[in-house]
Amino acid sequence: MPDPMGLLPLGVVVDVRSLGLWCLSIALLGCPSPTPEHAYPNQPLNLIVQWEDGALGDSAIGIVAGALEVELEQPIAVDNRPGANGVASQIALSQSPSDGYTLGSIGVESTMNHWTGVTPVDVNRFTPIALIAVSPGAITVAKHAPWESMNELISALITDSVSVTASGTYYGGIWDLQRVGLLESVQLDPSAIGWKPSSGSDPALADLLAGEVDMVMTSLSDVDSLRVTHQVRTLAVTSHQRVMSSPEIPTLQELGIDYASVGQWIVLVAPSNLQDAHLERLRVALWNVFQQPDVKASLARTGFYPHYLTGTALTTFLREEDFRNGVLIDKAGLSFQ
């Protein structure tokens, strides 16, 4: 069944039946329910976030945290730890006690940073709770670019009739890796599209409008304002399915290009070895949060589309993202290994 946001159905949600059977067995055996002083959680929680206050990722996690407070009946303090592309928050979270009262959010950078040698911390240092949101990538060119479609651009690259420079993030960032993955899928060397590093989408798009670069790879939400005012043209999205907010934009796979990626994503995690009972409590609470239409709508307005995934499917997703990004970082010549 297609995902309601037009994205790839990544896997299962949470099997609440096991939780229900557990509760039923307690009732049948006459075991006492947990007392308030022992119930989890019974004190405020701290949520370590890799983004600075007011960033889109911070806004997205803030919406989820606010709704989660209601479900857990405990306040959640958002602790912003920006710096070094998520490394600062990853280290702080990995060194926190695994008692269920310190949680964190990780992004795609957690499957990239350790491959470049900037930190030994990888996704295995955390207990994954749930994927909560994704932000698909988009390939955007200037309004008067000579390519009317993605296939025209690829054909020009294959025949070596154009010189193309792209931007969107730093060397080895997620959008740079998507450039490498895209070119590999059409059997082109990464040098076929040059890369001008930038500190984010805003300076990259300014360069695109000024004619300093030919293409920008970044989140679809980052280019929305320029796209709807016809200052730029988005040729394709990197998601597995069309994004319902922009159904006119084709996917690369639709165009016969065998490449797809969920782009940016947010996963709620805890330090490693979180108790199973605490993990299940958090999973169910988040599932309830994602049944609320206002939460989904608010989250989508940040540019991150709600997408809930947990259990073994989430573990598989993180391992596949880690492996694929490691391969792409190696192909880009940035691997520490």
C-alpha positions in Angstrom: 0.0 0.0 0.0 1.5 3.4 -1.0 2.8 5.5 1.8 0.5 8.5 2.5 3.3 11.0 2.0 4.3 9.4 -1.3 7.5 8.0 0.1 8.9 4.4 0.1 7.1 2.3 2.7 10.2 1.5 4.7 8.9 -1.4 6.8 6.9 -2.3 9.9 5.6 -0.1 12.6 5.5 -1.6 16.1 4.0 -4.9 17.2 1.8 -3.8 20.0 0.4 -7.3 20.4 3.4 -8.5 22.3 3.0 -5.6 24.7 -0.8 -6.4 25.1 0.0 -10.1 25.8 2.5 -9.1 28.4 0.0 -6.9 30.2 -2.6 -9.6 30.0 -0.3 -12.2 31.5 0.4 -9.9 34.4 -3.3 -9.5 35.1 -4.0 -13.2 34.9 -1.2 -14.1 37.2 -2.4 -11.5 39.7 0.9 -9.6 39.7 0.7 -6.0 40.9 0.9 -3.2 38.4 4.0 -1.1 38.6 3.6 1.5 41.3 3.9 5.2 40.3 7.3 5.6 41.9 8.6 2.7 39.8 6.7 3.3 36.5 8.7 4.5 33.6 9.0 7.4 33.1 8.6 9.0 36.5 10.8 12.0 36.0 11.6 14.6 33.2 13.6 13.5 30.2 16.4 15.1 28.3 16.6 15.0 24.5 20.0 15.7 22.8 19.6 17.2 19.4 22.3 17.8 16.8 20.8 20.9 15.3 21.1 24.5 16.5 18.0 26.1 18.0 15.5 27.1 15.2 17.0 24.9 12.4 14.5 22.8 10.5 15.6 19.6 12.1 15.3 21.2 15.5 11.8 22.4 14.7 10.8 18.9 13.5 12.1 17.1 16.6 10.5 19.8 18.8 7.1 19.0 17.4 7.5 15.3 18.1 9.0 16.0 21.6 6.0 18.2 22.5 3.5 15.5 21.6 5.6 12.8 23.3 5.5 14.8 26.5 1.8 14.4 26.6 2.0 10.7 25.9 4.6 10.1 28.6 3.2 12.6 31.0 6.6 14.0 31.7 8.4 17.1 30.4 11.1 16.7 27.8 13.9 19.2 27.7 15.4 19.7 24.2 19.2 20.0 24.6 20.7 21.5 21.4 24.3 20.3 20.8 25.2 21.6 17.3 28.7 21.2 15.9 30.9 19.1 13.6 28.0 17.8 11.6 26.4 16.0 14.4 29.5 14.7 16.1 29.1 16.8 19.2 25.7 15.5 20.0 26.6 11.9 19.0 29.5 11.8 21.5 27.4 13.4 24.3 24.6 10.9 23.8 26.9 7.9 23.5 28.4 8.8 26.9 25.1 9.3 28.7 23.6 6.8 31.1 21.3 4.3 29.4 18.5 4.8 32.0 15.8 5.9 29.6 15.9 9.5 30.7 18.4 10.7 28.2 17.3 10.3 24.6 18.6 11.8 21.4 18.0 12.3 17.7 20.5 11.2 15.0 20.5 12.0 11.3 22.1 10.6 8.3 25.5 12.0 9.4 25.7 9.3 12.0 26.2 6.8 9.1 28.9 9.0 7.6 31.1 10.6 10.2 32.9 7.5 11.4 33.9 6.6 7.8 35.8 9.8 7.4 37.7 9.3 10.7 36.3 12.3 12.6 34.7 10.2 15.3 34.6 6.5 16.3 30.9 6.8 17.2 28.6 5.1 14.8 25.0 3.9 14.9 25.9 0.8 16.9 26.5 3.0 19.9 22.8 3.7 20.3 19.5 1.9 20.9 17.3 2.8 17.9 13.8 3.6 19.0 12.0 4.8 15.8 12.5 6.6 12.6 10.2 9.6 12.7 10.8 11.7 9.6 12.6 11.8 6.2 13.4 14.7 3.8 13.9 13.6 0.2 16.5 15.1 -2.0 15.9 17.1 -5.2 18.0 17.9 -8.3 17.5 21.6 -9.2 18.8 23.7 -12.0 18.5 27.4 -13.0 15.4 28.6 -14.7 17.1 29.0 -18.1 19.3 25.9 -17.9 19.7 24.1 -21.2 18.3 20.8 -19.9 14.6 20.4 -19.9 14.8 17.0 -18.2 17.1 14.9 -16.1 17.6 12.5 -19.0 18.8 15.4 -21.2 21.3 16.3 -18.5 22.6 12.7 -18.1 22.9 12.4 -21.9 25.0 15.5 -22.1 27.2 14.2 -19.3 27.6 10.8 -21.1 28.6 12.4 -24.4 31.0 14.8 -22.5 29.4 17.8 -24.2 29.0 19.9 -21.0 30.9 20.8 -17.9 28.6 20.8 -14.9 29.3 22.0 -11.3 27.0 21.3 -8.5 26.7 22.4 -4.9 24.5 21.9 -1.8 26.7 21.0 1.2 30.3 20.4 2.2 32.6 17.7 0.6 31.4 14.3 1.7 28.0 15.7 3.0 24.8 13.8 2.2 24.0 15.7 -1.0 27.6 15.4 -2.3 27.3 11.6 -1.7 24.0 11.6 -3.6 25.9 13.2 -6.5 28.4 10.3 -6.4 25.6 7.7 -6.1 23.7 9.3 -9.0 26.8 9.3 -11.3 27.7 5.7 -10.3 24.2 4.6 -11.3 24.7 5.8 -14.8 28.3 4.5 -14.9 30.0 7.9 -14.7 33.0 8.9 -12.7 32.3 11.3 -9.8 34.4 13.9 -11.6 31.7 14.1 -14.3 29.9 16.7 -12.1 32.2 18.9 -10.2 31.4 19.9 -6.6 31.6 23.3 -5.1 31.4 22.9 -1.3 29.0 25.2 0.6 27.8 25.7 4.2 24.3 24.6 3.2 21.5 25.0 0.7 21.1 28.8 1.0 24.5 29.8 -0.2 24.4 27.0 -2.8 21.1 28.3 -4.2 22.4 31.8 -4.2 25.3 30.5 -6.3 22.8 28.8 -8.6 20.9 32.1 -9.2 24.1 34.0 -9.7 25.3 31.4 -12.3 28.2 30.3 -10.2 27.0 26.7 -10.3 24.8 24.7 -12.7 23.0 22.5 -10.3 22.0 22.2 -6.6 21.4 18.9 -4.8 19.6 19.5 -1.5 16.3 18.8 0.3 13.2 19.4 -1.8 11.8 21.7 0.9 14.9 23.9 0.6 14.1 24.8 -3.0 10.3 25.1 -2.6 10.2 28.9 -2.4 12.3 29.4 -5.5 10.6 26.6 -7.4 7.0 27.9 -6.8 8.1 31.4 -8.0 9.6 29.8 -11.1 13.2 31.0 -10.3 14.5 27.5 -10.6 13.5 24.2 -12.0 13.6 20.9 -10.2 14.3 18.0 -12.6 13.8 15.0 -10.3 13.5 13.9 -6.7 15.7 11.1 -5.3 12.9 9.4 -3.3 11.5 6.0 -4.3 8.1 7.5 -5.0 6.8 11.0 -6.0 6.3 13.4 -3.1 2.7 14.2 -2.7 3.3 17.8 -2.0 5.0 18.1 -5.4 3.5 15.3 -7.5 4.6 16.9 -10.8 8.3 16.1 -10.1 9.4 12.7 -11.3 11.6 10.3 -9.4 15.0 9.3 -10.9 13.8 5.7 -11.0 10.8 6.7 -13.1 13.2 8.2 -15.6 15.1 4.9 -15.9 17.9 6.0 -13.6 18.6 3.3 -11.0 19.2 5.4 -8.0 17.0 6.3 -5.0 17.6 7.6 -1.5 15.4 8.8 1.4 17.8 11.7 1.8 17.9 13.3 5.2 16.2 11.5 8.1 15.6 11.7 11.8 15.8 8.7 14.2 15.0 8.9 17.9 17.6 6.8 19.8 18.8 6.2 23.4 22.3 5.2 24.6 23.1 1.5 24.0 21.6 -1.2 26.1 18.3 0.5 26.9 16.0 -1.8 28.9 13.5 -3.6 26.7 10.6 -2.4 28.8 11.7 1.3 28.4 12.2 0.8 24.7 8.7 -0.7 24.2 7.2 2.1 26.2 8.8 4.7 24.0 7.9 2.9 20.8 4.2 2.7 21.8 4.2 6.3 22.9 5.7 7.4 19.5 3.2 5.3 17.6 0.4 7.1 19.4 2.0 10.4 18.6 2.0 9.5 14.9 -1.7 8.8 14.9 -2.4 12.5 15.5 -3.1 14.3 12.2 -2.0 17.7 13.6 1.4 16.2 14.5 1.8 14.9 11.0 0.7 18.2 9.4 3.0 20.3 11.6 5.9 18.0 10.9 5.4 18.2 7.2 5.5 22.0 7.3 9.1 21.8 8.6 10.2 20.1 5.3 10.5 16.7 7.1 7.8 14.2 6.1 6.5 12.0 8.9 7.5 8.4 8.6 7.4 5.9 11.4 9.6 2.8 11.5 10.9 0.6 14.3 12.0 -2.8 15.3 14.1 -5.0 13.0 13.1 -3.0 10.0 14.7 0.1 11.5 17.9 -1.8 12.4 18.1 -3.0 8.8 17.5 0.5 7.5 20.3 1.9 9.6 22.8 -0.8 8.6 22.0 -0.4 4.9 22.4 3.4 5.2 25.7 3.0 7.0 27.0 0.5 4.4 25.9 2.5 1.4 27.3 5.8 2.7 30.5 4.1 3.5 30.8 2.9 0.0 30.0 6.3 -1.5 32.5 8.1 0.8 35.1 5.6 -0.3 34.3 6.3 -4.0 34.5 10.1 -3.3 38.0 9.5 -2.0 37.2 10.7 1.6 37.3 7.4 3.5 39.6 7.1 6.5 39.7 3.3 6.2 
